[in-house]
Amino acid sequence: MEKMTQKIVRVAQGRSEQTERRVVEEYPLRLRVNGRELATLVCSPHQLNFLLAGFFRLQGFVESLDDILSLGICREFGLAEVRIRGELPAQLQPTLTSGCGTGIAYNLPQSLFAGTERQRTYRSDDLFRLLKELNRRAEQYRSHGGIHSAAVGDATGLLLVAEDIGRHNALDRLAGEALFRQIDLRDKMLVTSGRISTEMVAKAARLGVGLIASRTSPTDRAIQLCNQAGITLVGYLRGSGLEVFSHPQQLLIADEKSRIPGITGVILAGGESRRMGSDKSLLPIKGARFIDHVYTRMASLFDEVVIVTNSPELYGDIDCRKVPDLYYAQGALAGVHSGLLHAKHEQIFVVGCDMPFISARVVRHICAQADRGDLVIPNSRGGHEPLHALYSKSCLPAMERILDAGQRRIVLFFDQVKVVEISHHDVIELDPEEKSFQNINTPQDYFRLRGNFGSGEGLPPELSHQRYSS
């Protein structure tokens, strides 16, 4: 980053003194593309090749470095001569974007905001680590406050960082460096020091970024575009707090102290859904699939979550292990058996993929009885709830005897293990309406639960817009 020193007079407590202050350099760079005057970028004068490559990429003029035939920069005259493959559109209508430096944007296609059903998963602790690393690296911003910084990263940490006097330029630099270094930015997290507005969302969507976070606030239109593009939008990312404005189900609010130790969470997603007529786990509700809501809650409770499924490709966007039934097509008992065998812990807590109203209080109460028996099972008004229960690996021999005999009912092995029952009275004290056990088997069940979600009844807190702390 270029630094300039300016002589100043500092006044403090009625006394003046001559001193020096570092200031940022504002550098105008004219762009001539294929012999045509295109624009003047107002930027910081470092690593201009990254800035230009990212600018062309995010305006849709190039897809790869092979599309840039030549790139020459004359620093003395502030001129960039660029030749790209193909011709520029005959009529370019620039949009002056908001923010410091007034960026210029072309070609923000509405197709970027066509909406997406693909879900991505992020953790708040990874996001806070990314912000901390960006703050550590962004020395220019701290030294004089005149520089915007941005970074992209994932669960492994920070991948790229950039600084510029313009927040749009900082993002262009990231895109350009990723192009040079062949780093795929799809599904990555973007953190920026500046406000999130529509053109920032457009650029992030073009890169395939799945989460955008800022220290400040987003605009109302940016929130709408993120909702349409399937992007999680986080504002006021400061210290240990944040606010989620779109797709909150994709952000797991991590609190390691609240996780239940020594138990694996297992989601059964292998049912045939005969009465429903379609795969229950994939039905949409409150902006995501049933299984996305279930996974979000389970991942907030357990350090390991496993999905038992014979169709793992359906859940490729969920960041956990997927394991198959070892006893194929033998019902929920086979799913519980597979979850036990594949879990890293000695005990598992099992739920169905169509149970979106999981109560953390009920789950914790059940798991608190883990040392009392081989199976801890709650009772509802209808009796045992085996798909909301805790199982130990000591149950495996009894399960296998039932499965080897061609039987499918879960309750058939209960008399061969030590069972601890949670009374119906205890359950309703924790969950008075017994929403924990609500699931869907028919289209009528589905529409009833959609109505509950729409009214906000039983809605898990991470599925609504609110301030979070981690």
HUTANOR-V199444 format. One line per field, one symbol per residue. ss: DSSP state (H for helix, E for strand, L for the rest). psi: psi as a letter, one per 20 degrees, with the letter a starting at -180 (. if undefined). burial: 1 if it has 9 or more other C-alpha atoms within 8 Angstrom, else 0. A space follows every 10 residues. Layout:
ss: ???
psi: ???
burial: ???
This chain:
ss: LLLEEEEEEE EELLEEEEEE EEELLLEEEE EEELLEEEEE EEELLLLHHH HHHHHHHHLL LLLLHHHEEE EEEELLLLEE EEEELLLLLL LLLLEELLLL LLLEELLLLH HHHLLLLLLL LEEHHHHHHH HHHHHHHLHH HHHHLLLEEE EEEELLEEEE EEEELLHHHH HHHHHHHHHH HLLLLLLLEE EELLLELHHH HHHHHHHLLL EEEELLLELH HHHHHHHHHL LEEEEEEELL EEEEEELHHH EELLLHHHLL LLEEEEEELL LLLLLLLLLH HHLEELLEEH HHHHHHHHHH HLLLEEEELL LHHHHLLLLL EEELLLLLLL HHHHHHHHHH HHLLLLEEEE EELLLLLLLH HHHHHHHLLH HHLLEEEEEE LLEELLLEEE EEHHHHHHHH HHHHLLLLLH HHHHHHLLEE EELHHHHHHH LLLLHHHLLL LLHHHHHHHH HHHHHLLLLL HHHLLLEEEL
psi: pppqppprpp ppljqqqpaq ppqqpoopop popkjppgro poaqlqlhhg ggghghgiij hqhrhhiohq oppohgilpp oppqpaqqqh opnqpoqrrq inrpprmnpi hhkiqqipqq prphhhghhg gghghhhmhg hhhjjjpqqq qqaahiapgq qqqrhphghg hggghghhgh jlppjpjrpp pqirqoaghg gggghhijpi ppqqibqrrh hhgghhghik pppprlnpdj qrppiqlhii opopnhhiqo qjpppppokj qilghhiroh hipqpljrqg hggggggghi hqippppoqj mhhhkhipmr qpqrphnpkk ahghgggggg hiqhriqqpp rqiknilpoh ggghgghijh jiahpoprpa hjbqmiklrp qqiiiggggh gghhjjqiph ihihiiropp ppqhghghhh nhjkhhjpap hrhggghghh hgghijpjpq hijqorpqq.
burial: 0000000000 0000000000 0111111111 1111000000 1111100001 1111111110 0100101110 1000000111 1111000000 0000001010 0111110100 0110100011 1111111111 1011000101 1001011111 1111001101 1111111011 1111111111 0000101111 1111111111 1111111111 1111111110 0110111111 1111111000 1111111111 1111000011 0011111111 0010010011 1000100111 1111111111 1111111110 0100000100 0111100001 1111111111 0010011111 1111111110 0111011011 0011111111 0000110111 1110110111 0110000101 0011001111 0111001100 1001111111 1000110011 0110000011 0100100101
